[in-house]
Amino acid sequence: MHDRPLIHLGYPKTGTTTLQEHLFRGHEEIVAFQQPDQRKDPATHAILRALLESGRTDFSRARAAIERCNGANKRLVVSDEALTFGEFMSRSSVYPIRSDHSATAERIRSLFGEAKIVVFVRNQANLAVSFQRQLMKRGLESPRPVCEYLDSMNARTDGRMSKALDYEAMYDAYCAVFGPTHVHVFVYENWVSDFGAAAKALAVIAGVDPDLAVSLVRGHNKNVTKSGYTEFRQYPAVSKRTIRRLNGARKKLARFLPRSAARVLRQALLVDREYPAVDKASRERIVAEYAASNRRLFDRLGIDGEALGYW
């Protein structure tokens, strides 16, 4: 196995699913421990839980899982957007996760030693809107202005949502542990129109075949949130626990149904809802909150963030 694993941190809504399902899972030179497999694969569960659970110091199961991979001439990849945003995702209800970039970087170092860090960032205003809408579609968030959602999450977590979205602080935390030459930042807006190019650059960092990486992801990253969308379909207004049980039962049943029938089943459970409008004042407030730190970070990285709307 290659000596330095690749750790992909997310963020959410930056093409993570495309990378996990098509690049990391499909590339013959990669062995991946990643978010979609954490329920069905005990090794993946052990590794991700070791990295995510606040206060965890026992890494024996995770180390045993990694040790079983030794000897394979493949790049070890860990991919989970909860590494940057886990406190605000559903897994935080399963075991304790606190979004703390420095603490997560130290846990990665404790488990793997040296590592290559890759993170995809996205304009904070667009990311917040897209993430909130995803929660709305799952019935885990009510339709309300995005700033109201951010304020409520910050109040509940002592401001940690704002800290989690501070890309400069995130970059500094990982550079302090792994060194700047091993921390690679991809700006989503630069790559979204050609995700194959992003996969190629990522494969070069990982040290695996870049041409195969391009062929695996090309044409797959199409779930881009469009600002013109005003309507969506959501589960009925019931408790979050009921939503999770309903969705879980649907997924289990869908395994035994043709894809078309599974799609009809899902649509039958949903009701029409309308997204709240993203007003200009809310977007400007979010951009202004991070403008100074974004400018400092992008200047260090040599990226024109102003043209991409980061300030």
VOPAGU-2260 file (C-alpha; in pm, 1 decimal, decimal comma):
REM VOPAGU-2260
SITE   aa  ch    i         X         Y         Z
SITE  MET   A    0       0,0       0,0       0,0
SITE  HIS   A    1     117,2     354,5     -71,1
SITE  ASP   A    2     272,1     504,9     240,1
SITE  ARG   A    3      68,1     825,1     267,6
SITE  PRO   A    4    -313,9     787,9     258,7
SITE  LEU   A    5    -543,0    1045,2      99,6
SITE  ILE   A    6    -803,3    1198,6     330,7
SITE  HIS   A    7   -1092,7    1370,0     151,6
SITE  LEU   A    8   -1280,5    1602,2     390,4
SITE  GLY   A    9   -1577,6    1720,8     182,6
SITE  TYR   A   10   -1734,7    1985,5     224,5
SITE  PRO   A   11   -2097,0    1881,8     167,3
SITE  LYS   A   12   -2255,8    1982,8    -163,3
SITE  THR   A   13   -1923,5    1995,3    -350,4
SITE  GLY   A   14   -1944,2    1678,2    -559,4
SITE  THR   A   15   -1863,8    1439,0    -273,8
SITE  THR   A   16   -2112,5    1173,2    -386,9
SITE  THR   A   17   -1968,7    1170,4    -739,0
SITE  LEU   A   18   -1616,3    1121,6    -607,0
SITE  GLN   A   19   -1720,3     848,1    -364,9
SITE  GLU   A   20   -1948,9     646,9    -589,9
SITE  HIS   A   21   -1751,2     671,5    -910,9
SITE  LEU   A   22   -1387,3     765,1    -850,6
SITE  PHE   A   23   -1294,6     619,8    -511,3
SITE  ARG   A   24   -1513,7     309,0    -541,9
SITE  GLY   A   25   -1441,7     243,2    -907,3
SITE  HIS   A   26   -1068,9     309,9    -937,3
SITE  GLU   A   27    -873,1     -15,7    -940,6
SITE  GLU   A   28    -572,4     146,8    -771,3
SITE  ILE   A   29    -771,0     274,0    -470,6
SITE  VAL   A   30    -902,6     103,1    -158,6
SITE  ALA   A   31   -1159,6     335,8      -4,8
SITE  PHE   A   32   -1316,9     376,1     338,0
SITE  GLN   A   33   -1597,1     623,0     283,1
SITE  GLN   A   34   -1925,9     758,4     404,0
SITE  PRO   A   35   -2167,6     552,1     185,9
SITE  ASP   A   36   -2018,6     225,5     316,9
SITE  GLN   A   37   -2002,9     306,3     688,0
SITE  ARG   A   38   -2320,2     116,4     779,1
SITE  LYS   A   39   -2257,1    -205,5     588,4
SITE  ASP   A   40   -1878,4    -235,0     619,8
SITE  PRO   A   41   -1742,3    -280,9     975,9
SITE  ALA   A   42   -1391,1    -166,9     878,1
SITE  THR   A   43   -1521,3     158,4     731,5
SITE  HIS   A   44   -1741,8     213,9    1034,1
SITE  ALA   A   45   -1447,3     163,4    1271,4
SITE  ILE   A   46   -1220,1     403,2    1081,7
SITE  LEU   A   47   -1474,4     681,8    1032,2
SITE  ARG   A   48   -1600,1     661,1    1388,8
SITE  ALA   A   49   -1242,5     682,9    1517,2
SITE  LEU   A   50   -1190,1    1001,5    1317,7
SITE  LEU   A   51   -1525,3    1162,2    1392,9
SITE  GLU   A   52   -1618,2    1082,4    1750,0
SITE  SER   A   53   -1521,5    1361,6    1986,4
SITE  GLY   A   54   -1296,4    1251,7    2270,0
SITE  ARG   A   55   -1218,3     908,1    2123,9
SITE  THR   A   56    -871,1     781,2    2209,8
SITE  ASP   A   57    -908,0     406,6    2141,7
SITE  PHE   A   58    -812,4     347,7    1777,9
SITE  SER   A   59    -747,8     -28,7    1807,0
SITE  ARG   A   60   -1034,5    -142,4    1581,0
SITE  ALA   A   61    -956,3     121,8    1321,8
SITE  ARG   A   62    -585,7      32,5    1322,4
SITE  ALA   A   63    -671,3    -335,1    1284,7
SITE  ALA   A   64    -886,8    -253,1     980,5
SITE  ILE   A   65    -604,9     -52,2     824,8
SITE  GLU   A   66    -351,6    -325,0     900,4
SITE  ARG   A   67    -559,0    -577,6     705,3
SITE  CYS   A   68    -513,5    -357,9     397,2
SITE  ASN   A   69    -135,0    -354,3     422,0
SITE  GLY   A   70      38,8    -541,8     144,6
SITE  ALA   A   71    -202,6    -427,9    -123,7
SITE  ASN   A   72     -34,7    -200,6    -375,2
SITE  LYS   A   73    -317,0      50,8    -362,8
SITE  ARG   A   74    -375,6     402,2    -237,5
SITE  LEU   A   75    -578,2     412,4      81,0
SITE  VAL   A   76    -847,8     680,4      61,3
SITE  VAL   A   77   -1076,4     798,0     340,8
SITE  SER   A   78   -1365,8    1016,2     228,2
SITE  ASP   A   79   -1633,1    1165,4     451,4
SITE  GLU   A   80   -1776,5    1516,6     444,7
SITE  ALA   A   81   -1862,6    1472,7     812,8
SITE  LEU   A   82   -1491,7    1535,7     876,4
SITE  THR   A   83   -1567,5    1903,2     812,0
SITE  PHE   A   84   -1941,5    1931,9     880,3
SITE  GLY   A   85   -2042,5    1626,2    1081,3
SITE  GLU   A   86   -2196,8    1807,4    1377,1
SITE  PHE   A   87   -2470,3    1938,7    1147,1
SITE  MET   A   88   -2540,5    1606,5     973,5
SITE  SER   A   89   -2765,6    1319,6    1079,9
SITE  ARG   A   90   -2475,2    1109,4    1208,4
SITE  SER   A   91   -2433,5    1346,6    1500,9
SITE  SER   A   92   -2749,7    1188,8    1642,2
SITE  VAL   A   93   -2582,1     845,1    1638,7
SITE  TYR   A   94   -2258,0     928,6    1818,5
SITE  PRO   A   95   -2104,4    1252,1    1944,3
SITE  ILE   A   96   -1944,3    1467,1    1674,5
SITE  ARG   A   97   -1815,7    1818,0    1729,5
SITE  SER   A   98   -1697,9    2016,3    1427,3
SITE  ASP   A   99   -1346,2    2115,8    1528,7
SITE  HIS   A  100   -1090,6    2126,2    1246,7
SITE  SER   A  101    -786,3    2114,9    1474,4
SITE  ALA   A  102    -914,3    1821,2    1678,5
SITE  THR   A  103   -1009,9    1625,9    1364,2
SITE  ALA   A  104    -668,0    1689,5    1209,3
SITE  GLU   A  105    -502,0    1556,9    1522,9
SITE  ARG   A  106    -717,8    1241,1    1519,4
SITE  ILE   A  107    -623,4    1180,1    1155,9
SITE  ARG   A  108    -257,7    1219,0    1249,1
SITE  SER   A  109    -297,2     982,8    1546,5
SITE  LEU   A  110    -451,3     712,8    1328,5
SITE  PHE   A  111    -255,2     743,3    1004,3
SITE  GLY   A  112      56,4     942,3    1083,7
SITE  GLU   A  113     138,1    1134,2     766,4
SITE  ALA   A  114    -142,9    1193,0     516,5
SITE  LYS   A  115    -242,8    1393,9     212,1
SITE  ILE   A  116    -542,8    1616,8     280,3
SITE  VAL   A  117    -788,8    1715,4       6,9
SITE  VAL   A  118   -1084,5    1947,0      63,1
SITE  PHE   A  119   -1338,7    2093,4    -179,3
SITE  VAL   A  120   -1478,1    2431,1     -72,4
SITE  ARG   A  121   -1774,9    2623,3    -209,2
SITE  ASN   A  122   -1896,9    2979,6    -169,6
SITE  GLN   A  123   -2038,2    2975,6     184,0
SITE  ALA   A  124   -2368,1    3137,3      85,0
SITE  ASN   A  125   -2431,5    2883,4    -192,0
SITE  LEU   A  126   -2321,6    2593,3      28,3
SITE  ALA   A  127   -2551,1    2700,7     312,9
SITE  VAL   A  128   -2849,6    2732,3      78,9
SITE  SER   A  129   -2782,1    2396,1     -86,7
SITE  PHE   A  130   -2725,3    2216,8     245,3
SITE  GLN   A  131   -3039,8    2362,5     400,6
SITE  ARG   A  132   -3244,1    2260,6      96,6
SITE  GLN   A  133   -3112,2    1906,5     120,7
SITE  LEU   A  134   -3229,2    1893,3     482,2
SITE  MET   A  135   -3567,7    2031,1     378,0
SITE  LYS   A  136   -3611,5    1759,8     116,6
SITE  ARG   A  137   -3542,3    1498,5     384,4
SITE  GLY   A  138   -3791,4    1656,4     623,9
SITE  LEU   A  139   -3518,2    1754,1     871,3
SITE  GLU   A  140   -3543,7    2131,3     826,7
SITE  SER   A  141   -3838,7    2366,1     788,4
SITE  PRO   A  142   -3865,9    2612,8     499,9
SITE  ARG   A  143   -3726,3    2938,3     639,6
SITE  PRO   A  144   -3468,3    3200,4     538,5
SITE  VAL   A  145   -3116,0    3059,5     522,8
SITE  CYS   A  146   -2979,4    3319,7     767,4
SITE  GLU   A  147   -3245,1    3216,4    1019,7
SITE  TYR   A  148   -3128,7    2855,6     980,6
SITE  LEU   A  149   -2762,4    2953,3    1028,9
SITE  ASP   A  150   -2843,2    3167,6    1332,7
SITE  SER   A  151   -3036,9    2884,8    1496,7
SITE  MET   A  152   -2754,3    2635,7    1438,5
SITE  ASN   A  153   -2496,1    2879,2    1573,3
SITE  ALA   A  154   -2706,7    2943,0    1882,0
SITE  ARG   A  155   -2738,8    2569,1    1941,5
SITE  THR   A  156   -2366,1    2496,7    1894,7
SITE  ASP   A  157   -2200,8    2803,1    2043,9
SITE  GLY   A  158   -2110,9    2941,6    1699,9
SITE  ARG   A  159   -1950,0    2624,7    1565,7
SITE  MET   A  160   -2137,6    2631,5    1234,9
SITE  SER   A  161   -1978,1    2965,8    1148,9
SITE  LYS   A  162   -1640,1    2827,5    1256,9
SITE  ALA   A  163   -1688,1    2514,8    1045,2
SITE  LEU   A  164   -1744,7    2733,0     738,3
SITE  ASP   A  165   -1431,0    2939,9     798,6
SITE  TYR   A  166   -1209,6    2796,7     524,0
SITE  GLU   A  167    -899,7    2986,5     631,0
SITE  ALA   A  168    -923,9    2843,7     984,2
SITE  MET   A  169    -978,5    2494,8     839,3
SITE  TYR   A  170    -676,5    2529,0     608,5
SITE  ASP   A  171    -453,7    2658,1     889,3
SITE  ALA   A  172    -558,4    2372,4    1118,7
SITE  TYR   A  173    -456,7    2106,2     867,4
SITE  CYS   A  174    -141,6    2288,0     758,9
SITE  ALA   A  175     -30,7    2301,5    1122,4
SITE  VAL   A  176     -53,4    1921,9    1146,8
SITE  PHE   A  177      43,0    1800,8     797,4
SITE  GLY   A  178     226,8    2096,2     641,0
SITE  PRO   A  179     100,4    2316,4     354,9
SITE  THR   A  180     253,0    2096,7      82,7
SITE  HIS   A  181      19,6    1815,0     185,3
SITE  VAL   A  182    -304,4    2017,0     212,9
SITE  HIS   A  183    -482,1    2066,0    -120,8
SITE  VAL   A  184    -782,1    2296,8    -165,3
SITE  PHE   A  185   -1016,6    2260,0    -463,7
SITE  VAL   A  186   -1257,4    2548,1    -525,6
SITE  TYR   A  187   -1584,1    2392,9    -640,2
SITE  GLU   A  188   -1681,1    2679,6    -868,9
SITE  ASN   A  189   -1357,8    2631,4   -1065,8
SITE  TRP   A  190   -1429,7    2265,1   -1133,8
SITE  VAL   A  191   -1807,0    2212,6   -1142,1
SITE  SER   A  192   -1834,7    2261,1   -1519,9
SITE  ASP   A  193   -1566,8    1996,0   -1580,2
SITE  PHE   A  194   -1555,0    1755,8   -1288,2
SITE  GLY   A  195   -1340,4    1521,0   -1493,5
SITE  ALA   A  196   -1058,6    1774,4   -1469,8
SITE  ALA   A  197   -1102,8    1785,3   -1091,0
SITE  ALA   A  198   -1088,0    1405,6   -1075,9
SITE  LYS   A  199    -770,0    1408,6   -1285,1
SITE  ALA   A  200    -600,5    1661,9   -1056,1
SITE  LEU   A  201    -712,4    1462,7    -752,0
SITE  ALA   A  202    -576,0    1139,8    -900,4
SITE  VAL   A  203    -238,6    1304,7    -959,9
SITE  ILE   A  204    -225,4    1402,9    -591,3
SITE  ALA   A  205    -323,0    1048,1    -493,1
SITE  GLY   A  206     -65,4     895,9    -724,8
SITE  VAL   A  207    -312,3     683,7    -924,6
SITE  ASP   A  208    -401,1     664,7   -1294,5
SITE  PRO   A  209    -551,5    1007,9   -1383,5
SITE  ASP   A  210    -698,1     899,5   -1718,4
SITE  LEU   A  211    -899,6     626,1   -1550,0
SITE  ALA   A  212   -1017,1     882,4   -1293,0
SITE  VAL   A  213   -1149,8    1109,0   -1569,6
SITE  SER   A  214   -1339,0     825,6   -1738,2
SITE  LEU   A  215   -1498,4     719,1   -1409,5
SITE  VAL   A  216   -1655,3    1054,7   -1315,7
SITE  ARG   A  217   -1726,8    1217,2   -1651,7
SITE  GLY   A  218   -2096,2    1294,6   -1689,8
SITE  HIS   A  219   -2191,6    1203,3   -1334,6
SITE  ASN   A  220   -2177,7    1530,3   -1136,6
SITE  LYS   A  221   -2516,1    1666,8   -1240,0
SITE  ASN   A  222   -2690,3    1722,1    -904,6
SITE  VAL   A  223   -2608,6    2091,7    -893,1
SITE  THR   A  224   -2848,9    2310,5    -694,4
SITE  LYS   A  225   -2997,5    2571,5    -927,7
SITE  SER   A  226   -3098,1    2909,3    -791,1
SITE  GLY   A  227   -3409,5    2907,5   -1010,6
SITE  TYR   A  228   -3561,3    2607,2    -831,7
SITE  THR   A  229   -3857,8    2719,4    -619,8
SITE  GLU   A  230   -4039,0    2391,9    -548,1
SITE  PHE   A  231   -3940,0    2055,8    -404,2
SITE  ARG   A  232   -4103,4    1746,0    -265,3
SITE  GLN   A  233   -4074,2    1653,5     100,3
SITE  TYR   A  234   -4202,3    1398,6     347,6
SITE  PRO   A  235   -4514,6    1503,1     541,9
SITE  ALA   A  236   -4472,4    1725,1     847,2
SITE  VAL   A  237   -4416,9    1460,3    1116,1
SITE  SER   A  238   -4142,9    1404,9    1374,0
SITE  LYS   A  239   -3782,1    1364,4    1259,9
SITE  ARG   A  240   -3773,2    1015,3    1413,7
SITE  THR   A  241   -4077,1     914,5    1208,3
SITE  ILE   A  242   -3913,2    1058,4     896,0
SITE  ARG   A  243   -3599,8     849,9     952,4
SITE  ARG   A  244   -3802,3     534,0    1014,1
SITE  LEU   A  245   -4020,6     597,4     708,2
SITE  ASN   A  246   -3721,4     660,1     485,2
SITE  GLY   A  247   -3535,3     358,9     624,7
SITE  ALA   A  248   -3831,8     127,9     559,5
SITE  ARG   A  249   -3867,0     264,6     206,8
SITE  LYS   A  250   -3499,2     200,2     129,3
SITE  LYS   A  251   -3518,1    -157,9     257,0
SITE  LEU   A  252   -3828,1    -228,2      47,5
SITE  ALA   A  253   -3674,2     -60,1    -257,5
SITE  ARG   A  254   -3396,7    -321,7    -268,4
SITE  PHE   A  255   -3651,7    -579,7    -382,1
SITE  LEU   A  256   -3827,3    -359,7    -637,6
SITE  PRO   A  257   -3739,1    -255,7    -993,0
SITE  ARG   A  258   -3585,5      90,3   -1006,2
SITE  SER   A  259   -3895,5     242,9   -1165,1
SITE  ALA   A  260   -4119,9      99,3    -891,9
SITE  ALA   A  261   -3884,6     220,8    -619,0
SITE  ARG   A  262   -3899,1     569,9    -767,8
SITE  VAL   A  263   -4280,1     562,3    -772,4
SITE  LEU   A  264   -4281,3     449,8    -407,6
SITE  ARG   A  265   -4061,2     739,5    -303,0
SITE  GLN   A  266   -4266,3     995,9    -493,8
SITE  ALA   A  267   -4588,1     860,9    -341,3
SITE  LEU   A  268   -4458,5     942,1       7,2
SITE  LEU   A  269   -4369,5    1301,9     -74,4
SITE  VAL   A  270   -4576,0    1619,7     -73,4
SITE  ASP   A  271   -4523,4    1942,0    -264,9
SITE  ARG   A  272   -4342,3    2220,9     -80,7
SITE  GLU   A  273   -4186,6    2549,3    -179,4
SITE  TYR   A  274   -3834,8    2668,0    -106,9
SITE  PRO   A  275   -3807,9    3000,2      76,9
SITE  ALA   A  276   -3666,4    3269,4    -145,1
SITE  VAL   A  277   -3296,2    3343,6    -100,6
SITE  ASP   A  278   -3310,9    3717,8     -53,8
SITE  LYS   A  279   -3022,3    3938,4    -157,8
SITE  ALA   A  280   -2966,8    4067,9     196,9
SITE  SER   A  281   -2916,0    3715,2     335,6
SITE  ARG   A  282   -2667,2    3624,6      65,9
SITE  GLU   A  283   -2476,2    3950,8     112,3
SITE  ARG   A  284   -2462,4    3898,7     488,7
SITE  ILE   A  285   -2310,0    3549,8     452,6
SITE  VAL   A  286   -2057,5    3665,3     192,8
SITE  ALA   A  287   -1959,0    3962,5     409,0
SITE  GLU   A  288   -1908,3    3740,9     715,4
SITE  TYR   A  289   -1633,8    3542,5     541,8
SITE  ALA   A  290   -1500,7    3799,2     294,0
SITE  ALA   A  291   -1184,8    3890,9     486,9
SITE  SER   A  292   -1079,3    3533,9     570,6
SITE  ASN   A  293   -1162,6    3412,8     218,8
SITE  ARG   A  294    -953,0    3690,6      67,8
SITE  ARG   A  295    -652,3    3601,0     285,9
SITE  LEU   A  296    -679,4    3232,6     204,8
SITE  PHE   A  297    -727,5    3277,3    -168,8
SITE  ASP   A  298    -436,2    3519,4    -185,3
SITE  ARG   A  299    -217,6    3249,8     -28,3
SITE  LEU   A  300    -347,5    2990,7    -275,3
SITE  GLY   A  301    -317,7    3221,5    -577,3
SITE  ILE   A  302    -689,0    3194,7    -666,0
SITE  ASP   A  303    -910,5    3481,5    -784,2
SITE  GLY   A  304   -1188,8    3439,1    -530,7
SITE  GLU   A  305   -1350,9    3773,5    -611,1
SITE  ALA   A  306   -1442,6    3654,7    -960,1
SITE  LEU   A  307   -1608,4    3351,7    -801,3
SITE  GLY   A  308   -1818,1    3563,4    -559,8
SITE  TYR   A  309   -1627,2    3485,8    -238,8
SITE  TRP   A  310   -1612,1    3855,9    -150,5
